[in-house]
Amino acid sequence: MKKEANELNAKNCTMDNSSGSTQERIIEAASKLMTEKGVTDTSLADIANEVGISKGTLFYYYSSKNDLIYDVAERNLDLITEDILLWIESIRGQVAPSEILKVAMERIVHADTRGKLHIYLLRDATSDVHLKERFQATYLKWKQMIEDALRSVYGDDKADLDVQADIILSVLDGLTIQRVLGIDDMPIERMARWLA
């Protein structure tokens, strides 16, 4: 019975592969428009027009603009994080921990789209319970990723990796805010040496 259900799901996914591609196109269009026009000046109608779908179809995938913005921001961060983790894995033992931390921090902080969307969503998360819960879950995920990355760099011998992960996450938030505000004189290299 379970096998038949899996086969049916696989068949449905093959027959309706547009759902995944439509959602991906929506995220890509939203990311492009929000980068060009800004988050506030990009409407759901603009995004639907860019994708070539009706506003009703867009609402099928995203009933709120914040959910769409959150997915765009999360996708951008996931791509950056995946790139950083692959890089860390490829250079393990060849580069000083402070250099690894510096490069990772620079890549995250200099991702302009992610930073702007992150700040925009944080503002709305204070009054949107659903968004706040998503952020809380995501922060736990980010903290665990940072802790795992630190463990891969330092091994299991270093104590308090969870505390260091919390500090790094807080530093990244602060640096992201400064970057969005246009403060370019951020001593990321010195911070990375101190944190390492």
C-alpha positions in Angstrom: 0.0 0.0 0.0 2.8 2.4 1.0 4.7 1.5 -2.2 1.6 2.3 -4.3 1.2 5.6 -2.6 4.9 6.5 -3.3 4.5 5.4 -6.9 1.3 7.6 -7.2 3.1 10.6 -5.6 6.1 10.1 -8.0 3.7 9.9 -10.9 1.8 13.0 -9.8 5.1 14.9 -9.4 6.1 13.8 -12.9 2.7 14.9 -14.3 2.7 18.1 -12.4 6.3 19.2 -12.4 5.1 22.7 -12.9 4.4 23.2 -9.2 8.1 23.0 -8.2 9.2 25.0 -11.2 6.4 27.6 -10.8 7.3 28.1 -7.1 11.0 28.4 -8.1 10.1 30.9 -10.8 8.1 32.9 -8.3 11.1 33.0 -5.9 13.5 33.9 -8.6 11.2 36.7 -9.9 10.6 38.0 -6.4 14.3 38.1 -5.7 15.1 39.9 -8.9 12.3 42.5 -8.4 13.0 43.1 -4.7 16.7 43.6 -5.5 15.8 46.1 -8.3 12.8 48.0 -6.8 13.1 47.3 -3.1 10.9 45.1 -0.9 8.3 47.7 -0.2 7.9 48.8 -3.8 7.5 45.2 -5.1 3.9 44.1 -5.1 2.6 40.6 -5.4 1.0 41.7 -8.7 4.5 42.8 -10.0 5.8 39.3 -9.1 2.9 37.5 -10.8 3.3 39.6 -13.9 7.1 38.9 -14.0 6.4 35.1 -13.7 3.6 35.3 -16.2 0.9 33.8 -13.9 -2.3 35.2 -12.4 -2.4 36.7 -9.0 -4.6 33.8 -7.9 -1.9 31.3 -8.9 0.6 33.3 -6.9 -1.7 33.2 -3.9 -2.0 29.4 -4.3 1.8 29.3 -3.5 2.1 32.3 -1.2 -0.9 33.7 0.7 1.2 36.5 2.2 4.1 38.7 0.9 6.0 38.0 4.1 6.0 34.2 3.4 7.4 34.8 -0.1 10.0 37.3 1.2 11.0 34.8 3.9 11.5 32.0 1.3 13.5 34.4 -1.0 15.8 35.3 2.0 16.1 31.7 3.1 17.0 30.5 -0.4 19.7 33.2 -0.7 21.1 32.3 2.6 21.0 28.5 1.9 22.9 29.1 -1.3 25.6 31.1 0.5 25.8 28.6 3.3 26.1 25.6 1.0 28.9 27.4 -0.8 30.7 28.2 2.5 30.3 24.7 3.9 31.6 23.1 0.7 34.6 25.5 0.7 35.3 24.7 4.4 35.2 21.0 3.6 37.6 21.4 0.7 40.2 23.4 2.7 40.0 21.7 6.0 43.4 21.6 7.7 44.9 23.9 5.1 43.7 27.3 6.3 43.8 28.9 9.7 40.4 29.0 11.6 40.5 32.8 11.7 40.8 33.0 7.9 37.9 30.5 7.4 35.7 32.6 9.8 36.7 35.9 8.0 35.8 34.6 4.6 32.5 33.1 5.8 31.5 36.3 7.6 32.4 38.4 4.6 30.3 36.3 2.3 27.3 36.4 4.5 27.5 40.1 5.4 28.1 41.2 1.8 25.1 39.3 0.4 23.1 42.5 -0.1 19.8 40.9 -1.0 19.8 38.6 2.0 20.7 41.4 4.4 18.0 43.8 3.2 15.3 41.1 3.2 16.4 39.9 6.6 16.1 43.4 8.1 12.7 43.9 6.5 11.4 40.6 7.8 12.8 41.1 11.3 10.8 44.4 11.5 7.6 42.6 10.6 8.3 39.6 12.8 7.6 41.7 15.9 3.9 41.8 15.0 3.5 38.6 12.9 3.4 35.5 15.1 3.8 33.1 12.2 6.8 35.0 10.8 8.3 35.2 14.3 8.0 31.4 14.8 9.7 30.8 11.4 12.6 33.1 12.4 13.0 31.3 15.7 13.2 28.0 14.0 15.6 29.3 11.4 17.9 30.9 14.0 18.1 27.5 15.7 19.0 25.9 12.4 21.7 28.6 11.7 23.2 28.2 15.1 23.4 24.5 14.6 25.0 25.0 11.2 27.6 27.4 12.6 28.3 25.0 15.5 28.8 22.1 13.1 31.1 24.2 10.9 33.1 25.1 14.0 33.3 21.5 15.0 34.6 20.6 11.5 37.3 23.2 11.8 38.3 22.7 15.4 37.3 19.1 16.1 35.5 18.0 19.2 38.3 19.2 21.5 37.3 22.8 21.7 34.8 23.6 24.5 31.8 26.0 24.3 31.2 25.7 20.5 27.5 26.4 21.2 28.4 29.7 22.9 30.8 30.7 20.1 28.1 29.9 17.5 25.7 32.2 19.4 28.3 35.0 19.4 29.0 34.5 15.7 25.3 34.6 14.9 24.9 37.8 16.9 27.9 39.4 15.2 26.6 38.5 11.8 23.3 40.1 12.6 25.0 43.3 13.8 27.3 43.3 10.7 24.3 42.8 8.5 22.5 45.8 10.0 25.7 47.9 9.6 26.1 46.9 6.0 22.4 47.7 5.2 22.9 51.1 6.8 26.0 51.7 4.6 28.7 51.4 7.2 31.6 50.0 5.3 34.3 50.3 7.9 33.7 46.9 9.6 36.8 45.2 11.0 35.7 41.7 9.9 39.3 40.4 9.7 40.1 41.5 13.3 36.7 40.2 14.5 37.4 36.8 12.9 40.9 36.6 14.6 39.4 37.5 17.9 36.5 35.0 17.6 38.8 32.2 16.4 
